[in-house]
Amino acid sequence: MLQRAIAGYTIKKQSDGIRITRSYAGVDDTCLAKTFDEAVGFLTIDYPYTLHTVWSLADFTDALFSLLPQAVKENLTENPRAYYKDTKVFYTERMLGLTARVPMGKGNIVEEREVNIYQLQHWLPSETEEPSDALGIAQLGEQIMAGLGKMGIYPDTLTFPVGVFSKTLDPAKFPTIYSFREDWLEAMNYAQEVAPLEWRSAYKVGYWKEVWGVDKVFAYPSFMLQLPNTNQCNAFKTSDPDEYRRNSVWGIVYGEVEVTAPISPLVYQSNDGMVNPVGKWTGFFTTEEINWLYLRKAGNFKLKDGWFFKWFGEEKPYRGLVTGLWGLRQSGDPMVGNIARRISQGLSGKLDQSNKDGTMGSLCNYIYAALTRSRCRLAVADFIHQHAMLDNLIAVQVDGCLFDAPVSVEGGGGLGQWRANEPSPCLVLGKGEIWKPDKKPLGLGFDEVVGAFKANPTKSYYQFGSKYLDLKVMATDVDRQYDDYPRTGGEALGVVADSQPIKVGV
């Protein structure tokens, strides 16, 4: 099969409109658009069998939508679809779609012209530099397509890596909610409560000249590798702890938990997001989480009821898929390896995918999603405890940790093994704001933020073009209680603040 061609675009705001540059087959053409209609006319010129790409959809639409009336822009912040004159605009984080109805001569004859524009940023490592021109964007797109071609994938979209990959899979080969026994579907509802829970938390904030990081290689896929077949099991619901201990190996329980340990993998879904608190709350948990709680003397649990399973088949439905991706990750081709890693990062999301129309994804299986994410949290917690790093923990980032002291790691970094990363400087201001030289949260580089703090150490608000950091706002958007959250950039670089967990009650 032939791969599609690539067109790359850049866009810039100017005092008299926006300048759009397109690069196609090594040739650039430019349009200075003073109106939205002019921009759409340029963007929807027909390029057969071509995928249209930009570096960042957010930046591209920020400039393009500046030509729209305020009411239409506000509509697009709340809805993915809006209309302006004869153009339909469809915008999500995956793509921008423009469909224009263009009059043809006299009468009521119109031509419908359409373009879908995709973002390259989430196809590439976070440290990848943004191309300086449209030609560079087109060349990056061509490299991605070449990598996909080596994997035997010939896509007609460039939404997300895992989205493109999943179109090559046959859902009938995998146990899903659609193949699960109807009289056990309540178990899927129980699992759905646990499925989305992930562990992200910053236990200390501040600046370190050196931090030591570890992560579990191919983490979620390594747990998917061991998933049992939910079409080959016995399942039952009970409120009797002795019954489930005798007759099951795994389950989803509902009841009141009490967590007393300041660092634990049990997640509470609050109105402000996911936190790892101490205290009591009623919710859904896996039996492995409750076992961990008692093993570590970290709390207790009162069972109300639960669904429990015992697998009688030996089949591992995702083993072939995961080992195939791991082989591609180790192929030696940088782009193929990068795409395989990106696919693996999003693969677990297919296990609990829900669509905007209320339907579920073709691979949806909430029991699998709960098993995968819960076991990852428990593996991280076990690593911290087994290596006696509770006092040195800076942050947990789903499948890895940061420490303020060296930690030894056994193994060679193979599939599912722990890997130690090179020590590096680090700035932490929250669970989603962790800067390292190769990480760019909020789209801001490590040197960019640290340099601004050093240049203006008494400020709390920092502007970076269209982006900004406001330490006063960030101090209110945290998942733990910090002893002394930094009020200025100078404090962020000079003081390390410890924290205590948030307390919750029933």
KOLDOGU-272785 format. One record per residue (C-alpha): x, y, z. Coordinates in steps of 0.25 Angstrom, whole numbers. Layout:
ZALUM, east, north, up
ZALUM, X, Y, Z;
...
% end
This chain:
ZALUM, east, north, up
ZALUM, 0, 0, 0;
ZALUM, 4, 14, -2;
ZALUM, 6, 24, 9;
ZALUM, -1, 37, 8;
ZALUM, 6, 50, 5;
ZALUM, 8, 61, 16;
ZALUM, 6, 76, 16;
ZALUM, 12, 84, 27;
ZALUM, 6, 97, 32;
ZALUM, 11, 109, 41;
ZALUM, 2, 121, 45;
ZALUM, 6, 134, 50;
ZALUM, -3, 146, 55;
ZALUM, 0, 159, 49;
ZALUM, -6, 173, 51;
ZALUM, -14, 172, 38;
ZALUM, -18, 157, 39;
ZALUM, -11, 144, 40;
ZALUM, 0, 138, 31;
ZALUM, -2, 123, 27;
ZALUM, 10, 116, 21;
ZALUM, 8, 102, 15;
ZALUM, 19, 93, 10;
ZALUM, 16, 81, 1;
ZALUM, 26, 73, -7;
ZALUM, 37, 83, -4;
ZALUM, 29, 95, -9;
ZALUM, 24, 106, 0;
ZALUM, 12, 115, -2;
ZALUM, 7, 126, 7;
ZALUM, -7, 133, 9;
ZALUM, -9, 146, 17;
ZALUM, -23, 144, 22;
ZALUM, -31, 156, 27;
ZALUM, -44, 148, 29;
ZALUM, -47, 134, 33;
ZALUM, -53, 131, 20;
ZALUM, -40, 135, 13;
ZALUM, -33, 125, 22;
ZALUM, -42, 114, 20;
ZALUM, -42, 116, 5;
ZALUM, -26, 114, 6;
ZALUM, -27, 102, 15;
ZALUM, -37, 95, 8;
ZALUM, -30, 95, -6;
ZALUM, -31, 80, -11;
ZALUM, -18, 72, -9;
ZALUM, -22, 58, -12;
ZALUM, -17, 46, -3;
ZALUM, -11, 56, 6;
ZALUM, -10, 57, 22;
ZALUM, -10, 72, 27;
ZALUM, -1, 74, 39;
ZALUM, 3, 85, 49;
ZALUM, 12, 84, 61;
ZALUM, 2, 89, 72;
ZALUM, -13, 90, 69;
ZALUM, -15, 99, 81;
ZALUM, -5, 109, 75;
ZALUM, -11, 107, 61;
ZALUM, -25, 109, 65;
ZALUM, -22, 121, 75;
ZALUM, -17, 129, 62;
ZALUM, -28, 124, 53;
ZALUM, -39, 126, 62;
ZALUM, -35, 140, 65;
ZALUM, -42, 143, 52;
ZALUM, -56, 138, 57;
ZALUM, -66, 146, 64;
ZALUM, -65, 144, 79;
ZALUM, -78, 137, 81;
ZALUM, -73, 126, 71;
ZALUM, -60, 125, 79;
ZALUM, -68, 123, 92;
ZALUM, -76, 112, 86;
ZALUM, -64, 105, 82;
ZALUM, -59, 105, 96;
ZALUM, -71, 97, 100;
ZALUM, -75, 89, 88;
ZALUM, -66, 82, 78;
ZALUM, -75, 87, 66;
ZALUM, -79, 101, 62;
ZALUM, -83, 108, 49;
ZALUM, -79, 121, 43;
ZALUM, -86, 126, 30;
ZALUM, -84, 114, 20;
ZALUM, -73, 107, 28;
ZALUM, -74, 96, 39;
ZALUM, -63, 95, 49;
ZALUM, -60, 83, 57;
ZALUM, -49, 84, 67;
ZALUM, -44, 74, 78;
ZALUM, -30, 71, 83;
ZALUM, -29, 60, 72;
ZALUM, -32, 69, 60;
ZALUM, -37, 81, 53;
ZALUM, -47, 79, 43;
ZALUM, -52, 90, 33;
ZALUM, -64, 88, 23;
ZALUM, -67, 99, 14;
ZALUM, -79, 100, 4;
ZALUM, -73, 109, -8;
ZALUM, -83, 114, -18;
ZALUM, -80, 109, -33;
ZALUM, -84, 119, -43;
ZALUM, -99, 123, -44;
ZALUM, -111, 117, -37;
ZALUM, -111, 108, -25;
ZALUM, -99, 99, -29;
ZALUM, -89, 98, -18;
ZALUM, -76, 90, -16;
ZALUM, -72, 84, -2;
ZALUM, -58, 86, 1;
ZALUM, -52, 79, 14;
ZALUM, -39, 78, 21;
ZALUM, -35, 71, 34;
ZALUM, -22, 76, 41;
ZALUM, -15, 67, 51;
ZALUM, -4, 70, 62;
ZALUM, 10, 64, 61;
ZALUM, 14, 68, 75;
ZALUM, 8, 56, 82;
ZALUM, 14, 47, 72;
ZALUM, 28, 50, 77;
ZALUM, 37, 51, 90;
ZALUM, 34, 63, 99;
ZALUM, 48, 68, 97;
ZALUM, 47, 69, 82;
ZALUM, 49, 83, 77;
ZALUM, 38, 90, 69;
ZALUM, 41, 92, 55;
ZALUM, 44, 106, 51;
ZALUM, 36, 106, 38;
ZALUM, 25, 98, 30;
ZALUM, 36, 90, 22;
ZALUM, 41, 85, 35;
ZALUM, 27, 81, 40;
ZALUM, 25, 73, 27;
ZALUM, 38, 66, 28;
ZALUM, 34, 62, 42;
ZALUM, 21, 57, 37;
ZALUM, 28, 49, 26;
ZALUM, 37, 42, 36;
ZALUM, 25, 38, 45;
ZALUM, 18, 32, 32;
ZALUM, 31, 25, 29;
ZALUM, 32, 19, 43;
ZALUM, 17, 14, 42;
ZALUM, 20, 8, 28;
ZALUM, 31, 0, 34;
ZALUM, 21, -5, 44;
ZALUM, 12, -9, 33;
ZALUM, 2, 2, 36;
ZALUM, -3, 11, 25;
ZALUM, -13, 21, 32;
ZALUM, -23, 31, 27;
ZALUM, -22, 40, 39;
ZALUM, -12, 44, 49;
ZALUM, -21, 46, 62;
ZALUM, -13, 38, 73;
ZALUM, -3, 27, 71;
ZALUM, -11, 17, 79;
ZALUM, -24, 22, 71;
ZALUM, -17, 19, 58;
ZALUM, -11, 6, 63;
ZALUM, -24, 1, 69;
ZALUM, -31, 2, 55;
ZALUM, -22, -10, 51;
ZALUM, -27, -19, 62;
ZALUM, -38, -29, 61;
ZALUM, -47, -27, 74;
ZALUM, -53, -41, 73;
ZALUM, -39, -46, 77;
ZALUM, -40, -39, 91;
ZALUM, -50, -42, 102;
ZALUM, -58, -29, 104;
ZALUM, -70, -24, 111;
ZALUM, -78, -29, 99;
ZALUM, -74, -43, 101;
ZALUM, -76, -43, 116;
ZALUM, -87, -51, 122;
ZALUM, -100, -42, 123;
ZALUM, -103, -47, 137;
ZALUM, -90, -42, 142;
ZALUM, -90, -28, 136;
ZALUM, -91, -22, 150;
ZALUM, -77, -26, 152;
ZALUM, -73, -18, 140;
ZALUM, -80, -6, 147;
ZALUM, -72, -8, 160;
ZALUM, -59, -9, 152;
ZALUM, -62, 4, 144;
ZALUM, -61, 11, 157;
ZALUM, -47, 6, 159;
ZALUM, -42, 6, 145;
ZALUM, -38, 21, 143;
ZALUM, -31, 23, 156;
ZALUM, -16, 26, 155;
ZALUM, -5, 31, 165;
ZALUM, 1, 44, 162;
ZALUM, 5, 53, 174;
ZALUM, 17, 62, 178;
ZALUM, 21, 59, 192;
ZALUM, 31, 70, 192;
ZALUM, 32, 83, 184;
ZALUM, 45, 91, 181;
ZALUM, 58, 91, 173;
ZALUM, 68, 80, 174;
ZALUM, 82, 80, 167;
ZALUM, 80, 65, 166;
ZALUM, 69, 55, 167;
ZALUM, 69, 40, 164;
ZALUM, 57, 35, 156;
ZALUM, 52, 21, 154;
ZALUM, 41, 15, 145;
ZALUM, 35, 2, 141;
ZALUM, 38, -1, 126;
ZALUM, 26, -3, 117;
ZALUM, 18, -2, 130;
ZALUM, 3, -3, 127;
ZALUM, 6, -13, 115;
ZALUM, 14, -21, 124;
ZALUM, 2, -23, 133;
ZALUM, -7, -25, 121;
ZALUM, 2, -36, 117;
ZALUM, -3, -44, 129;
ZALUM, -17, -41, 128;
ZALUM, -26, -54, 129;
ZALUM, -38, -57, 120;
ZALUM, -51, -51, 125;
ZALUM, -58, -61, 116;
ZALUM, -52, -72, 124;
ZALUM, -55, -70, 139;
ZALUM, -65, -72, 150;
ZALUM, -71, -60, 156;
ZALUM, -80, -57, 168;
ZALUM, -85, -46, 177;
ZALUM, -85, -47, 192;
ZALUM, -83, -39, 205;
ZALUM, -77, -51, 212;
ZALUM, -62, -49, 214;
ZALUM, -59, -64, 217;
ZALUM, -67, -68, 204;
ZALUM, -59, -59, 195;
ZALUM, -45, -63, 201;
ZALUM, -49, -78, 199;
ZALUM, -54, -77, 185;
ZALUM, -47, -66, 177;
ZALUM, -33, -60, 174;
ZALUM, -37, -46, 171;
ZALUM, -49, -37, 172;
ZALUM, -55, -23, 173;
ZALUM, -60, -19, 187;
ZALUM, -69, -8, 191;
ZALUM, -68, -3, 206;
ZALUM, -62, 7, 215;
ZALUM, -47, 8, 215;
ZALUM, -38, 15, 226;
ZALUM, -24, 19, 221;
ZALUM, -14, 22, 232;
ZALUM, -1, 22, 224;
ZALUM, 3, 36, 219;
ZALUM, 8, 29, 206;
ZALUM, -1, 19, 200;
ZALUM, -6, 15, 186;
ZALUM, -21, 16, 189;
ZALUM, -27, 27, 181;
ZALUM, -39, 35, 185;
ZALUM, -47, 42, 174;
ZALUM, -50, 56, 180;
ZALUM, -57, 68, 173;
ZALUM, -44, 74, 170;
ZALUM, -38, 61, 164;
ZALUM, -30, 49, 169;
ZALUM, -23, 49, 182;
ZALUM, -16, 39, 191;
ZALUM, -22, 43, 205;
ZALUM, -22, 38, 219;
ZALUM, -35, 36, 226;
ZALUM, -48, 29, 223;
ZALUM, -57, 28, 211;
ZALUM, -66, 18, 204;
ZALUM, -63, 13, 190;
ZALUM, -58, 2, 181;
ZALUM, -45, -5, 182;
ZALUM, -38, -17, 177;
ZALUM, -36, -29, 187;
ZALUM, -21, -27, 184;
ZALUM, -21, -13, 189;
ZALUM, -28, -17, 202;
ZALUM, -18, -28, 203;
ZALUM, -7, -18, 202;
ZALUM, -13, -9, 212;
ZALUM, -13, -20, 223;
ZALUM, 1, -25, 218;
ZALUM, 7, -11, 220;
ZALUM, -1, -9, 233;
ZALUM, -6, 4, 226;
ZALUM, -21, 3, 229;
ZALUM, -33, -6, 229;
ZALUM, -46, -8, 222;
ZALUM, -60, -12, 224;
ZALUM, -67, -20, 213;
ZALUM, -81, -17, 209;
ZALUM, -81, -26, 196;
ZALUM, -73, -29, 184;
ZALUM, -71, -37, 171;
ZALUM, -61, -48, 171;
ZALUM, -54, -56, 161;
ZALUM, -46, -69, 159;
ZALUM, -40, -71, 145;
ZALUM, -40, -86, 140;
ZALUM, -33, -83, 126;
ZALUM, -18, -81, 124;
ZALUM, -20, -72, 112;
ZALUM, -14, -58, 112;
ZALUM, -21, -50, 101;
ZALUM, -12, -38, 101;
ZALUM, 1, -46, 101;
ZALUM, 4, -46, 86;
ZALUM, 0, -32, 84;
ZALUM, 9, -27, 96;
ZALUM, 21, -35, 92;
ZALUM, 20, -30, 77;
ZALUM, 20, -16, 82;
ZALUM, 32, -19, 91;
ZALUM, 39, -24, 79;
ZALUM, 36, -12, 71;
ZALUM, 41, -3, 83;
ZALUM, 54, -11, 82;
ZALUM, 55, -11, 67;
ZALUM, 67, -1, 66;
ZALUM, 59, 9, 57;
ZALUM, 57, 22, 66;
ZALUM, 44, 26, 59;
ZALUM, 38, 12, 60;
ZALUM, 43, 10, 74;
ZALUM, 37, 24, 78;
ZALUM, 23, 21, 71;
ZALUM, 23, 7, 78;
ZALUM, 25, 14, 92;
ZALUM, 15, 24, 89;
ZALUM, 5, 13, 85;
ZALUM, 8, 5, 98;
ZALUM, 6, 18, 106;
ZALUM, -8, 19, 101;
ZALUM, -12, 5, 100;
ZALUM, -18, 3, 114;
ZALUM, -28, 15, 110;
ZALUM, -34, 6, 100;
ZALUM, -39, -3, 112;
ZALUM, -48, 7, 117;
ZALUM, -51, 16, 105;
ZALUM, -64, 23, 105;
ZALUM, -69, 31, 93;
ZALUM, -76, 44, 93;
ZALUM, -88, 38, 88;
ZALUM, -89, 29, 100;
ZALUM, -84, 16, 94;
ZALUM, -72, 9, 99;
ZALUM, -59, 6, 91;
ZALUM, -58, -7, 83;
ZALUM, -47, -12, 93;
ZALUM, -54, -7, 105;
ZALUM, -53, -17, 117;
ZALUM, -54, -10, 131;
ZALUM, -49, -22, 138;
ZALUM, -36, -21, 130;
ZALUM, -34, -6, 132;
ZALUM, -36, -8, 147;
ZALUM, -26, -20, 148;
ZALUM, -16, -12, 140;
ZALUM, -16, 1, 147;
ZALUM, -18, -4, 161;
ZALUM, -6, -14, 159;
ZALUM, 3, -2, 154;
ZALUM, 0, 6, 166;
ZALUM, 3, -6, 175;
ZALUM, 16, -9, 168;
ZALUM, 20, 6, 170;
ZALUM, 16, 5, 185;
ZALUM, 24, -8, 187;
ZALUM, 36, -2, 181;
ZALUM, 36, 10, 190;
ZALUM, 34, 1, 202;
ZALUM, 44, -10, 198;
ZALUM, 55, 0, 196;
ZALUM, 52, 8, 209;
ZALUM, 50, 21, 201;
ZALUM, 38, 27, 208;
ZALUM, 46, 39, 214;
ZALUM, 53, 41, 200;
ZALUM, 41, 41, 191;
ZALUM, 39, 54, 183;
ZALUM, 28, 50, 174;
ZALUM, 20, 38, 168;
ZALUM, 17, 39, 153;
ZALUM, 8, 27, 150;
ZALUM, 18, 17, 147;
ZALUM, 31, 23, 153;
ZALUM, 36, 31, 164;
ZALUM, 46, 43, 167;
ZALUM, 55, 42, 180;
ZALUM, 65, 52, 186;
ZALUM, 75, 41, 189;
ZALUM, 81, 30, 180;
ZALUM, 73, 17, 179;
ZALUM, 78, 3, 174;
ZALUM, 71, -4, 163;
ZALUM, 72, -19, 160;
ZALUM, 70, -23, 145;
ZALUM, 74, -19, 132;
ZALUM, 62, -10, 128;
ZALUM, 55, -21, 121;
ZALUM, 40, -22, 119;
ZALUM, 33, -19, 132;
ZALUM, 46, -17, 139;
ZALUM, 50, -5, 147;
ZALUM, 60, 4, 141;
ZALUM, 68, 15, 148;
ZALUM, 69, 28, 140;
ZALUM, 81, 37, 140;
ZALUM, 82, 47, 151;
ZALUM, 77, 61, 147;
ZALUM, 73, 75, 152;
ZALUM, 58, 76, 155;
ZALUM, 48, 87, 159;
ZALUM, 35, 82, 165;
ZALUM, 23, 91, 167;
ZALUM, 12, 81, 167;
ZALUM, 8, 67, 162;
ZALUM, 6, 72, 148;
ZALUM, 18, 82, 149;
ZALUM, 31, 74, 149;
ZALUM, 42, 81, 141;
ZALUM, 54, 73, 137;
ZALUM, 63, 76, 125;
ZALUM, 56, 66, 116;
ZALUM, 42, 70, 121;
ZALUM, 33, 81, 117;
ZALUM, 20, 82, 126;
ZALUM, 11, 93, 122;
ZALUM, 19, 94, 109;
ZALUM, 30, 101, 116;
ZALUM, 45, 96, 117;
ZALUM, 53, 94, 129;
ZALUM, 63, 105, 126;
ZALUM, 52, 114, 122;
ZALUM, 45, 114, 135;
ZALUM, 58, 113, 144;
ZALUM, 64, 124, 136;
ZALUM, 51, 133, 139;
ZALUM, 52, 130, 153;
ZALUM, 66, 134, 155;
ZALUM, 64, 146, 147;
ZALUM, 53, 151, 155;
ZALUM, 53, 144, 168;
ZALUM, 43, 153, 176;
ZALUM, 32, 151, 166;
ZALUM, 20, 141, 167;
ZALUM, 15, 143, 153;
ZALUM, 23, 139, 140;
ZALUM, 19, 142, 126;
ZALUM, 25, 133, 115;
ZALUM, 19, 138, 102;
ZALUM, 4, 133, 102;
ZALUM, 7, 124, 114;
ZALUM, 9, 128, 128;
ZALUM, 12, 122, 142;
ZALUM, 5, 128, 154;
ZALUM, 10, 122, 168;
ZALUM, -2, 128, 176;
ZALUM, -11, 121, 167;
ZALUM, -3, 108, 167;
ZALUM, -2, 108, 182;
ZALUM, -18, 106, 183;
ZALUM, -18, 95, 172;
ZALUM, -10, 84, 180;
ZALUM, -13, 70, 185;
ZALUM, -6, 71, 198;
ZALUM, -3, 81, 209;
ZALUM, 10, 87, 207;
ZALUM, 18, 92, 219;
ZALUM, 22, 105, 212;
ZALUM, 18, 105, 197;
ZALUM, 27, 115, 190;
ZALUM, 21, 129, 188;
ZALUM, 32, 134, 178;
ZALUM, 42, 129, 168;
ZALUM, 53, 131, 177;
ZALUM, 47, 123, 188;
ZALUM, 44, 111, 178;
ZALUM, 58, 111, 175;
ZALUM, 63, 112, 189;
ZALUM, 54, 104, 199;
ZALUM, 49, 90, 198;
ZALUM, 35, 88, 205;
ZALUM, 30, 75, 210;
ZALUM, 16, 71, 211;
ZALUM, 5, 64, 218;
ZALUM, -7, 56, 212;
ZALUM, -20, 62, 211;
ZALUM, -30, 56, 221;
ZALUM, -44, 52, 217;
ZALUM, -56, 46, 225;
ZALUM, -68, 37, 222;
% end
